[in-house]
Amino acid sequence: MNRVVKFASVRPSRTLNLLSHREMEGLLSSAPEVQRLFRECSLAVLNVGSQEDDADLVLETYRDFTIQVIPQSRGVKLEVHNAPASAFVDDRMINGIREHLFSVLRDIVFTHSELAKAGHFDLSSSDGISDTVFRILRNAGVVEPERAPNLVICWGGHAVDRVEYDYSKSVGYQLGLRGLDVATGCGIGAMKGPMKGAAVGHSKQQIRDGRYIGISEPGIIASESPNPIVNELVILPDVEKRLEAFVRMAHCIIVFPGSAGTLEEILYLLGILMHPDNAEVELPLIFSAPESNPGFFAEIEEFLREAIGEEACQYYSVIVGQSELVAQTAKRSIEAVKRQRRSSDESYAYNWRLKIPKALQIPFVPSHAKMSRLNLSMDIPFYQRVFELRSAFSGVVAGNVKAYGIKQIRNHGPYQLTGDKRVIQAMDKLLEGFVHRGRMKLRGDYTPCYSLTSKAS
């Protein structure tokens, strides 16, 4: 039986430690949907160290958990009941988790209330969406304009084996030794490994202000609790804004082995890098896997060649089993990014120059109808095919780990995906490999949340 702490009262030390009475009233008057998101994301933060990726199971396990915002003249306070005991030491909430809890309050309640104000954010234009992402990140304090480029985004799966985890940690260690900071999706597996390694590397170099930034969104964080290394947490409103936050903050991106979510991220980034307006923009991309599994990215490359085309493979480099070389390559690449940003007077903290097609900014909320309408055809331009495939894998992620996606699959069966034989065969081969190697779920047998069908010729 999971232990709980019956009651705790906490105040912020940094995040939201000074609000006006009117701002606190806004927190209390949030819509029921926002309050539900706040409760679910707060539970995810408190459930630190969880090895569970089923949001419904976590919510059922802690069904008596409640959290309340208590406004006071000297600042807002949170009262929690029946919270996971893993978030406490001797019945006192761990400081880092307390800060994450107020980050949730800031990003879920405060930011949503700002988004709800008519005209406050422009979500109708591409530039307006990029401005919105920037302002959310600025409000969270994660954009630091005076810091020279040194942020490495690390993508990879939560359901990885011990060898892959240790390898991601080894790469993180080498990054830390070179003074590079790390941002990931904030979960476990290949999201935790680089942060843990970087923390050791920073410690050896006596770097006291190392950054381990976790970037998430409500549907993901509810099923993938932040790992204990994260010291800066920001929750974007949806997957697309989360991905935009990653690429605009990045000075280099390293991808480790993963599953459908990792491929969604790869396709999103390729859709940007392959855009003609970004031909001159430096954004280094490295695929890296341990020597014991050199075939993972060979399978990814085979899929990209079959489903998109040979041109997709010129936008990244592949390094297998050489963690020091990965870090050296990242460091050199970041120096090139710094030179370009300096010569063009571009911000170090947020890459405004990068062109992100609006098709990659509009939220794709999977449903059976939307998934069945995706155009997985070889007859459309390759950049549009990238957009459609990204949406398909986003739907697979939702059906695997997001509460609303799991519910849709439970009620209506698997999502139906139909496309050209070449595209569908490439998807089927790749996804079957993910299933066979246990990459789709942390525990238990996996039942596919998708069904793939080739169009009749």
N, C-alpha and C positions, 0 to 999 in steps of 0.2 A: 504493500500500500504506500502511495506517495505521501510523504509528510508535508504538512503545511504550517505556516505561521498564521495564527488566528487573526492578529491585528498588528498593523504597523502604521505609523504616521511619519511622513518624511517631507523635508523642505529642500528646495534646490540650492546648490552652492554657486552654480555658474549659469545654467540655462534657465531662462524665465524667472530670474530672482528679483526682477523689478518690473511689475506690471501696474498700470493704473487701475482704478476701480472699474472704469468703463471696459477696459480690456478683459478684466476678470469676469465681468458680466457677460461678455461675448463668449467666453469659454463655457460658462454655465448654460447658455441658451443654445448651444450647438444642437443640430438636428439629431434625431435618434440614430440615423445611419452613421453619423460621425462618432457618436458616443459608443456605438457597437464596435467600430473600427478601433477606437481608442482602447476599449477593454481588451480586444483580441490582441492588439499589438503590444499592449502593456504586459499581458500574460506571457507573450513570446519573449519579451525582454527579461522578465522575472524567471522564466524557465531556462535559465542559462545552463549550458552544458548538455542540453537535451540531445539524445540520439534518435529522436522521433521526427519524421517528416510528414505526418498525417495531422493536419490542422484540426480536423473533426475529433480525432482521438484525444489530442491535447485539451481541447475545449471541454470534452466530456469528462476527462480525468479531473479537471479543475472547474467543474460546473458551478461550484459555490463561490468561486473567486469574484470579488467585486472591487471596484476602485472608484473613489469619489474625489472631485475637485473641491477643496474647501477654501473660499476666498477670505483673506484677512488683510487688514490695512498694512501689515508688515510683510506681505507677500503671500503668494498662493501656496497651499499645502495639499498634499495627497494623502488620503487614508485608504489603505488596502486591507482587505479581509480574505483569509484563506489563500494566501499566496504560496507558491512553491518554496519549500524550506531551503532549496539550493541557492536562493538569492540572499541568504542571511548567514551571518556568523554570530553565534550566541544571541540570536534573536535581533540582531542589528543588521539592517540592509547593507550589503557591500557597496562601498562608495561608487565604484564604477557603474554598477547596476542602477543605483539611484540616479546617476547622471543620465544614463540611457532612458530611464523612465520619464524624466523631464524632457528629454529629446523627443520622445513619443508625443508628449503633451504639446510641445512646441510645433511639431511637424504635422500631427494628425488634427488637432483641434484648432490651434492658432492659425496655421496656414490654411486649413480648409475654410475657416471663417473669413480669412482675407480673400480667398478665391471666390467666395460666395458674394462678396460685395460687387455690385454692378459696376462694371468699368474699371475695377481695380487692376485686373490683369487682362491682357488681350490674348485670348486663346483661339482667336479666329485666323491668325496669320502665323506664318513660320517664324518671323522675327519676334512676334509677340510671345510665342511659346518658348523660344530661346531666352527671352528676357525673363519670363516667369521662372524657368529653371534656375537662372542666375540669381534671382531675388530670393528664391527659397534657399539656395546654397549659401548666399550671403547672410540671410537671417539665421542660418544654422552655424555660421562662423567658420565654414570649411574652406572658403576662398580667401587666401592670404596673398595679397598683391605684392608684398615686399619679399616674398620667398622666391629664390631662384628655382627654375624648373628642376624637380627631383621626384615627381610623383609617378610611381609605376602602378598601373591598374593590373590586377591579377584576376583572371577569370578561370573557372574550372568547376568541376562537379562536387556535390556534397557526398555522393555515394561512390567514393574512390577507395581502393584498397590501401593497405598499409605502406606498400612500396611507393605508390603514387603520392600519398600524403607526405612521406618522409622526403621524397624528391622535391616536392613543392616547398617544404620547409628548408631544404638545403639551398634552393635558389633564393628564397627569402633571406637566408643568412648571408649569402654573398651580396645581395642587394643592400642589406643593412650595413655590412662592412664598408660599403662604398658611399654611405651616407644617404641612400635613397629611401624614401618613404613608400608605404604600400597602402593601396585601397583595394578592397574586394567587396563581394556581395554580402559579406559579414557573417556568413554561416560557417559550417564545419567543413571538413575535408580539405579540398584544394583552395578554399577561401580562408581557412584558419592557418594552414601550413605556412604560407608565405609570411603572414603576420608574425607567427611565433618565431620563425627563423630570423626575420628582420629585427625583432625585439632583442634577440641574443646578439646579433651583429651590432646593433646600436649600442648595447651595453658594453661590448668589448671596446668600441670606439669612444666610449664615454659620451655618447650623444644623449642628452637628457630630454630633448623635445621631439623624439621620434613620433611620427604620425601613423596611426593604424586606422584608416577611415573605412567605416562600414556604410555602404550605400544600398538601401533596400526600398521596398514598396509594400503597401499593406498586405497584398495577397501572398507575397513571398515570405515576409518576416513572420507571419502568423504560423507558417509551417517550418521555417528555418530560423531558429532563435539565434541572435547574435552570439558569436564566440567570445570568450572572456578576454581576448587580446584587444578587441576594438576599444579605442579611446575617444573616437569621434564618430557619432552615429547620426545619419540623416536619412529620413524616410520621404521619398518623393511620392506624389499622388498616384502614379501609375507606372507601368513597365516602361513605356516610351520615354517619359521624363527621367526615369532612373537611368536608362541607357544613354540618353543625351547628357546627363550629368557626368557619367563615366567618361565619355569621349571628349567632352569639352574641358574637363579637368585633367585629362591624361597627358603625360609627356612621353609615355611609352606604355604599350599594352602587351602583357605576356599571357598566353592562353595555355592552361594545363589540361590534361584529359578530363572529360566530363560526360555529359549526356545531352538530352534535348535542349536544356536551358543554355548550355555552353554553345551549342550549335546556333541557337537563336541569336546569341550575342555575336558570334562570328558573322552570321549573315547580315545582321544589322550593321556591323562595322564595314563589311565589304560593300554593302549598298551605299555607304558614304564614301569610302575610298575610291570606288569605281566611278563616282560622279565626276564628270569633266571639270566642274568648277573647283574640285579639290586636287587637281593634278599636281599643283605646286606646293601643297601643304604637307609639312613633315608630321607624320603620325606613325612612328615605328610599331610594327606588329610582329611578335615572335610566338611561334608555336613550339612548345617544349614538353617532352615526356621523358620518363626514366628509361635507361638503357634496356631494362627488362621488358618494356612495352613499346618498342619502336614502331609497331604497326598501327597505333591509334591514329596518328595524324596522317599516315598513309591512307587509311580508310576515309578520313575526312577529305583529303585531297582527291581521292577517287570520286567521292560524292560530288564535290565541287565541280570537277571536270565534266561529269556526266550530266548533272542537273543545271549547271550554269554555263560552263565553258572554260576552256584552257586559260582565258585571260584572267580569271579570278585568282589564279595561283601566283601571279606576279606581285601581289600586294603584301606578302609576308615572307618571313624566313623560318626555317625549321631547324631546331637544335635538339638533338637527342642525347640525354645522359651526361651533359657537361654543364653542371650548375654554375661553375665559375665563368665559363664562356658566355652563358646566358646573361649573367650580371655585367660582364665586361661589355658585351654587345649593347645591352640596355643603356649603360653609362655613356658609351660613345654616341649612341643614337640621341640621347637626351642633350648632349652637347650640341649636336646639329640642330635640334629643336630650339635650344636657347639662342643659337646664332641667328636662326631665321626669325624668331620672335623679336629679338633685339633689332635686327635690320629693318623689320617692318613695323616697329613700334607696337607690336601686338602684346596683349596682356599675357603675362606668365601664368596667371591663375585660372583663366577661363578663355578658351580658344574661340573667340567671336568670329574669326575668319572662316572657320569650317562651315561648309554648306551642308546642311542636313535636309534632304528632301522632305516635304511636308507629309508624304505618304508614310514616312518613318516616325513622324511626330504625332500623328492622330492615334489615339488609343484604340487598340484592337482588343475588344472584350469578346472572347470566343463564345460561340453558341453553336448548336448543331446546324442551324441555317447558314451562319456565316462561314463555318468550316466547309460546308458542302459547296459553297459558291466560290471558293478560292480557285484562281485560274492557274493551275499547275501545268502549263503548256509550254512546249518548246517554240511555239509560234510567236510569242511575245518577246519584246526586247529583253536582253539579259538582266538589265538593271531592274526592270519591273518584275522579272521572275524571282530576283533576290527578295523583293518586297513580299511577294506572295508566299515564298518558302519560309521567310521569317515569321509570317503570321501563322503558317501551318505548325511550325515548331513551338510557337508561343501557345497555341491551343493544346499541344501535347503536354507542355509544362503545366498548364492550368488543369488539365484532366488528371495529371499525376499527383500534384501536391496542393493546389489551391482549393479552398473550401467550396467555392461556388462551382468550380469545374468538376470536382469529385461528385458533388450533388447532381450536376447535369448528367454525368455518366451513369450514376446510380439510377436516375429516374428514366433516362431515355436511351441508354446503351452507348456504345462508342461513337465518337465523331466519325463521320464518313468523309474521306478525302478521295477525290477523283481527279485524274490527270493523265497526261501522255504516258505511254508505257515506259519510256526512257526515264522520266522523272520519278514515276511511282516505283519502278524497280530500284532506282538508286536510293530512294527514301527507305524502302522496305529492307534492303540489304543493310543499310546503316543502322536503322532502328532495331533490327533483329540482333545485330551485334551488341548494341547497348543492352538489350534485354538479356541476352545470353551471358553477358559479363556482369550482370547484377547492377547496372548503372542507373536504372530507372527509379528504384526505390531502395531505401536503407534496409528494410526488413520484409520478410515474407515473400510469398510468390507474387509475381507481377502479372496482372491481367491487363493487356493493352487497352488504352482508352481511345484508340483510333482503329479505323478499318481502311485499308488502302485498296483502291480499285482502278485499274487501267481503263481508259476510254476505248470504246470499240473503234478499230481503224476504219 
